[in-house]
Amino acid sequence: MLDLWFSEFHTPDAKFSIKVKEHLVTEQTKFQRIDFFRSDTFGTFFTIDGLIMVTEKDEFAYHEMICHPAFATNPYIKNVLIIGGGDGGTAREVSRYPTVQKIDMVEIDERVVRLCQQYLPQTASILDKDERINLFFEDGVEFVKNAPGNSYDLILVDSTDPIGPGEGLFTTEFYSNCYRILTDCGILINQHESPYYERDAREMKRAHQKIKRIFPIAKVYDFHMPSYPSGHWLFGFASKSLDPIEDFKPEEWKKFNLKTRYYNLELHKASFALPTYVKELLESV
């Protein structure tokens, strides 16, 4: 019997492989190649241009950590902008807050959303169930550039790596426009790559260097993501005025009474305590 395996090379001599039970669909859009697979261990997972984006098994770690630290720092967030996030998981977590009034989600490739709605309802089913969610199928860079100032309390940049369609979401111009459209207590959370492999660490440093030149508060926090390269992944936390540790509001966040699988209030503080080698990499820029 022939075994089918999906493999993603993390470096030229190191790869991560998943035994595939079924290759569900493949589609080439004008932006990228999208594939959906089913496996025993990771459930349904999808890839873009051969890189794992989301798996049913571990998506909760990523989506909880991109969202909840911001709300535990500013529990009064009302207007949220999601850039990317076509799988719907980030929107799902934001929509759990009844105090949020508007969720604008900007995804450049509509087919990512539609395929996730069909094959990955675990994350995407919320997208047509919550009237607060507004879908925009356009370039996030241009959306942010044209958005009015002081219009969002939270921006979540749930992007792919800085290649292809995601490249523009790692530029100084993009981060500057994010700063402009955030309110005075606004927070920017961005997918910040990984410190472990050289290529990812290089992009991590470049992103951090740009963000800290624009935002007075620019921190980085980590989380464990088994299906991503090295399993050690980062988010950036940038704000005009709120510090994720000094302005942390655990008692206020508790009132939301949310059940989570990864994020908790002890982890909130701990996630900003980075390994020495990561601190040194970030401090070098």
SVG drawing of the C-alpha trace seen along z (x, -y; Angstrom):
<svg xmlns="http://www.w3.org/2000/svg" viewBox="-26 -60 49 62">
<polyline fill="none" stroke="black" stroke-width="0.4" points="0.0,0.0 1.3,-3.4 1.7,-5.9 1.1,-9.6 3.0,-12.1 2.9,-15.9 6.3,-17.4 7.3,-21.0 11.0,-21.8 12.0,-24.0 15.6,-24.2 17.2,-22.5 18.1,-19.5 15.2,-19.5 11.5,-18.8 8.2,-18.2 6.0,-15.5 2.4,-14.4 0.9,-11.2 -2.0,-12.1 -5.2,-10.1 -6.9,-12.1 -5.9,-15.0 -9.2,-16.9 -8.7,-19.7 -6.1,-21.7 -6.6,-25.1 -4.3,-27.6 -5.6,-31.2 -4.0,-34.3 -2.3,-34.7 -1.2,-31.3 -1.7,-27.5 -4.1,-26.2 -4.3,-22.6 -6.5,-20.8 -5.6,-17.5 -6.9,-15.1 -4.7,-13.2 -5.3,-11.1 -3.1,-13.1 -3.7,-16.7 -7.2,-16.3 -7.9,-18.5 -5.1,-21.0 -4.5,-23.4 -1.4,-24.7 -0.5,-27.7 2.3,-27.3 3.4,-24.2 3.5,-25.8 1.1,-24.7 -1.3,-27.5 -3.8,-25.8 -4.5,-22.3 -7.5,-21.3 -5.3,-19.8 -3.3,-22.9 -5.1,-26.0 -6.5,-26.9 -3.0,-27.9 -2.4,-30.4 -5.9,-31.9 -6.2,-32.3 -2.7,-33.9 -3.2,-36.3 -6.4,-37.6 -6.7,-37.3 -3.6,-39.1 -4.8,-42.3 -8.3,-42.0 -6.7,-41.3 -4.7,-44.5 -7.6,-46.6 -11.0,-45.0 -12.8,-47.9 -12.0,-47.2 -14.9,-47.9 -13.7,-48.1 -11.4,-45.4 -9.5,-45.1 -8.2,-41.7 -5.7,-41.6 -5.5,-38.2 -7.0,-35.4 -8.9,-33.8 -9.4,-30.6 -11.7,-32.5 -10.1,-31.4 -9.0,-34.9 -12.5,-36.3 -13.9,-33.4 -12.0,-34.3 -12.7,-38.1 -16.4,-37.4 -16.5,-35.7 -16.4,-39.2 -19.9,-40.7 -18.5,-44.2 -17.0,-44.2 -19.2,-46.2 -17.4,-45.8 -15.0,-43.2 -13.6,-44.1 -11.7,-41.3 -9.6,-41.9 -8.4,-38.9 -6.8,-39.3 -7.8,-35.9 -11.5,-35.1 -10.9,-31.4 -9.0,-30.9 -12.2,-31.9 -14.6,-30.0 -12.5,-26.8 -12.1,-27.1 -15.9,-27.5 -16.3,-24.2 -13.5,-22.1 -12.5,-23.8 -15.8,-24.8 -14.0,-24.5 -12.5,-27.9 -14.5,-29.4 -18.1,-28.7 -18.3,-32.0 -17.8,-34.1 -21.4,-33.9 -23.0,-33.7 -22.0,-36.9 -23.4,-40.1 -20.6,-42.1 -18.1,-40.5 -17.6,-42.5 -15.6,-40.7 -13.5,-42.6 -11.7,-40.7 -8.9,-43.2 -5.3,-44.0 -4.8,-44.7 -2.0,-47.1 -4.3,-49.3 -7.2,-48.9 -5.1,-50.2 -3.6,-53.0 -7.1,-54.3 -8.7,-53.8 -9.6,-56.9 -7.4,-57.8 -8.2,-56.7 -10.8,-54.1 -9.7,-50.9 -9.0,-49.9 -7.2,-46.7 -5.5,-45.5 -4.6,-41.8 -2.2,-41.0 -2.9,-37.3 -0.6,-37.0 1.4,-34.5 5.2,-34.7 6.7,-37.9 6.7,-36.4 4.1,-36.6 0.8,-38.2 2.0,-38.7 5.1,-40.6 3.5,-44.1 2.3,-43.4 5.9,-43.6 6.9,-47.1 7.5,-50.3 4.7,-52.0 2.2,-49.4 3.1,-49.6 3.0,-53.4 -0.5,-53.3 -1.5,-50.9 -0.3,-53.4 -2.3,-56.2 -5.6,-54.3 -5.4,-53.1 -7.1,-55.0 -5.0,-56.4 -5.3,-53.2 -5.0,-51.1 -3.0,-47.8 -1.4,-46.1 -0.7,-42.4 1.3,-40.9 2.4,-37.5 6.1,-37.9 7.7,-34.8 10.0,-32.5 13.4,-33.0 14.8,-29.5 15.7,-28.9 17.9,-31.6 15.5,-32.6 12.6,-33.1 14.8,-34.8 16.0,-37.3 12.4,-38.3 11.5,-38.4 14.3,-40.9 13.4,-43.0 9.7,-43.3 10.7,-44.2 13.2,-46.8 10.5,-48.6 7.7,-48.4 9.8,-49.7 10.7,-52.8 7.0,-53.6 5.3,-52.5 6.5,-53.7 5.6,-50.3 6.8,-47.3 7.0,-44.0 7.2,-40.3 5.6,-37.3 5.8,-33.6 3.7,-30.5 4.0,-26.8 2.8,-25.8 3.6,-22.2 2.9,-22.3 5.0,-25.5 8.7,-25.5 10.6,-24.6 7.3,-24.8 8.4,-28.1 6.5,-31.0 6.0,-34.7 3.5,-37.5 4.4,-41.2 2.5,-43.5 2.7,-47.2 0.7,-50.1 0.6,-53.8 0.0,-53.8 -0.8,-50.4 1.9,-48.0 0.8,-44.3 2.3,-43.8 1.9,-47.2 -1.6,-47.7 -2.7,-44.1 -6.3,-43.8 -6.8,-40.2 -9.9,-40.9 -11.6,-42.7 -10.8,-39.9 -12.2,-37.3 -15.6,-39.0 -15.9,-37.8 -16.0,-34.2 -14.3,-32.7 -13.2,-29.1 -9.9,-28.7 -7.6,-25.8 -4.3,-27.6 -4.4,-31.2 -4.8,-31.9 -3.9,-34.8 -0.7,-33.2 0.4,-32.5 -0.3,-36.1 2.7,-37.4 4.8,-34.4 4.6,-34.6 6.4,-37.9 9.3,-36.3 11.5,-35.3 14.5,-32.9 17.8,-34.6 18.8,-33.9 15.5,-35.5 16.0,-38.6 19.5,-39.0 18.2,-38.7 15.5,-41.3 17.9,-43.7 20.4,-43.5 18.2,-45.6"/>
</svg>
